């Protein structure tokens, strides 16, 4: 696994010190951010730098994905919907209470 994220992806990590971000130390965070906020190029990079198991683990341990993204990856990676945290009713209800649109 790489220890550095390409500089062109810095815009997806606007809220942290990008220079100190090490994908091997925080793989789930990096995967989540790039798959949820990224584009085709970031998806390719994630798939080339992280294992399928790490990507699946991200969807089963981190709920901060949009439901559309979670549903797509659940179908693509054959993850049971009940294991994808962002698709669970309690999270979706809480999400709608914060942003009802």
C-alpha contacts under 8 A as a table, 3 or more apart, distances in Angstrom:
res1	aa1	res2	aa2	distance
1	X	23	X	7.93
1	X	24	X	6.46
1	X	49	X	5.65
1	X	50	X	6.70
2	X	5	X	7.50
2	X	23	X	6.90
2	X	24	X	6.80
2	X	49	X	6.60
3	X	22	X	5.30
3	X	23	X	5.57
3	X	24	X	5.71
4	X	21	X	7.54
4	X	22	X	5.96
4	X	23	X	6.48
5	X	9	X	6.91
5	X	10	X	7.93
5	X	21	X	7.97
5	X	22	X	7.62
5	X	23	X	7.04
6	X	9	X	5.70
6	X	10	X	7.40
7	X	10	X	5.36
8	X	11	X	7.20
9	X	12	X	5.75
9	X	13	X	7.48
9	X	42	X	7.48
10	X	13	X	5.41
10	X	14	X	6.94
10	X	18	X	6.43
11	X	14	X	5.53
12	X	33	X	6.91
12	X	34	X	6.89
12	X	37	X	6.64
12	X	38	X	6.85
13	X	16	X	5.93
13	X	17	X	7.88
13	X	18	X	6.42
13	X	33	X	7.59
14	X	18	X	7.82
16	X	21	X	8.00
17	X	20	X	5.66
17	X	21	X	6.72
18	X	21	X	5.20
21	X	26	X	7.73
22	X	25	X	5.43
22	X	26	X	6.41
23	X	26	X	5.11
23	X	27	X	4.92
23	X	30	X	6.09
24	X	27	X	5.53
26	X	29	X	5.53
26	X	30	X	6.38
27	X	30	X	5.19
27	X	31	X	6.03
27	X	50	X	7.93
27	X	54	X	7.66
28	X	31	X	5.13
28	X	32	X	5.97
28	X	54	X	7.26
28	X	55	X	7.57
28	X	57	X	7.71
28	X	58	X	5.22
28	X	62	X	7.71
29	X	32	X	5.17
29	X	33	X	6.12
29	X	58	X	7.98
30	X	33	X	5.29
30	X	34	X	6.11
31	X	34	X	5.38
31	X	35	X	5.94
31	X	46	X	6.42
31	X	55	X	6.75
31	X	58	X	7.03
32	X	35	X	5.40
32	X	36	X	5.83
32	X	58	X	6.63
32	X	59	X	7.89
32	X	62	X	7.58
32	X	64	X	7.65
32	X	65	X	7.14
33	X	36	X	5.35
33	X	37	X	5.66
33	X	38	X	7.13
34	X	37	X	5.44
34	X	38	X	4.61
34	X	39	X	7.64
34	X	42	X	5.78
34	X	43	X	6.86
34	X	46	X	7.38
35	X	38	X	5.47
35	X	39	X	7.46
35	X	42	X	6.95
35	X	43	X	5.92
35	X	46	X	7.70
35	X	69	X	7.78
36	X	65	X	5.80
36	X	66	X	6.87
36	X	69	X	6.39
38	X	41	X	7.67
38	X	42	X	5.52
38	X	43	X	7.06
39	X	42	X	5.36
39	X	43	X	6.31
40	X	43	X	5.10
40	X	44	X	6.28
41	X	44	X	5.19
41	X	45	X	6.27
42	X	45	X	4.96
42	X	46	X	6.11
43	X	46	X	5.14
43	X	47	X	6.15
44	X	47	X	5.17
44	X	48	X	6.12
45	X	48	X	5.12
45	X	49	X	6.07
46	X	49	X	5.20
46	X	50	X	5.71
47	X	50	X	5.66
47	X	51	X	6.96
47	X	52	X	7.42
48	X	51	X	7.83
50	X	54	X	6.25
50	X	55	X	6.94
51	X	54	X	5.22
51	X	55	X	6.49
52	X	55	X	5.13
52	X	56	X	6.17
53	X	56	X	5.10
53	X	57	X	6.00
54	X	57	X	4.98
54	X	58	X	6.21
55	X	58	X	5.13
55	X	59	X	6.76
56	X	59	X	5.37
56	X	60	X	6.46
56	X	77	X	7.25
56	X	79	X	7.17
57	X	60	X	5.06
57	X	61	X	6.02
58	X	61	X	5.29
58	X	62	X	5.61
59	X	62	X	5.65
59	X	63	X	6.90
59	X	70	X	7.10
59	X	83	X	7.81
59	X	84	X	5.34
59	X	85	X	6.51
59	X	86	X	7.72
60	X	63	X	7.57
60	X	83	X	5.54
60	X	84	X	4.93
60	X	85	X	5.68
61	X	84	X	7.93
61	X	85	X	6.80
62	X	65	X	7.62
62	X	85	X	6.52
62	X	86	X	7.62
63	X	84	X	7.55
63	X	85	X	4.71
63	X	86	X	4.41
63	X	91	X	7.54
64	X	86	X	6.35
65	X	69	X	6.37
65	X	70	X	6.09
65	X	86	X	5.83
66	X	69	X	5.31
66	X	70	X	6.22
66	X	86	X	6.85
67	X	70	X	4.95
67	X	71	X	5.94
67	X	86	X	5.90
67	X	87	X	5.84
68	X	71	X	5.19
68	X	72	X	6.17
69	X	72	X	5.19
69	X	73	X	6.27
70	X	73	X	5.37
70	X	74	X	5.99
70	X	84	X	6.79
70	X	86	X	6.32
70	X	87	X	6.72
71	X	74	X	5.06
71	X	75	X	6.26
71	X	81	X	7.47
71	X	87	X	7.25
72	X	75	X	5.31
72	X	76	X	6.06
73	X	76	X	4.78
73	X	77	X	5.67
73	X	78	X	7.75
73	X	79	X	7.67
74	X	77	X	5.43
74	X	78	X	5.45
74	X	79	X	4.57
74	X	80	X	6.57
74	X	81	X	6.31
74	X	84	X	7.03
75	X	78	X	5.05
75	X	79	X	6.58
76	X	79	X	7.92
79	X	83	X	6.95
79	X	84	X	7.20
80	X	83	X	5.54
80	X	84	X	6.99
81	X	84	X	5.30
81	X	87	X	6.75
82	X	85	X	7.43
82	X	87	X	7.28
82	X	88	X	6.74
84	X	87	X	5.68
84	X	88	X	7.06
85	X	88	X	5.46
85	X	91	X	7.44
86	X	91	X	6.24
86	X	92	X	6.87
87	X	91	X	7.28
87	X	92	X	6.71
88	X	91	X	5.65
88	X	92	X	6.29
89	X	92	X	5.06
89	X	93	X	6.00
90	X	93	X	5.24
90	X	94	X	6.26
91	X	94	X	5.11
91	X	95	X	5.99
92	X	95	X	4.97
92	X	96	X	6.17
93	X	96	X	5.23
93	X	97	X	6.34
94	X	97	X	5.15
94	X	98	X	6.59
95	X	98	X	5.35
95	X	99	X	6.20
95	X	100	X	7.71
96	X	99	X	4.95
96	X	100	X	4.49
96	X	101	X	7.12
97	X	100	X	5.75
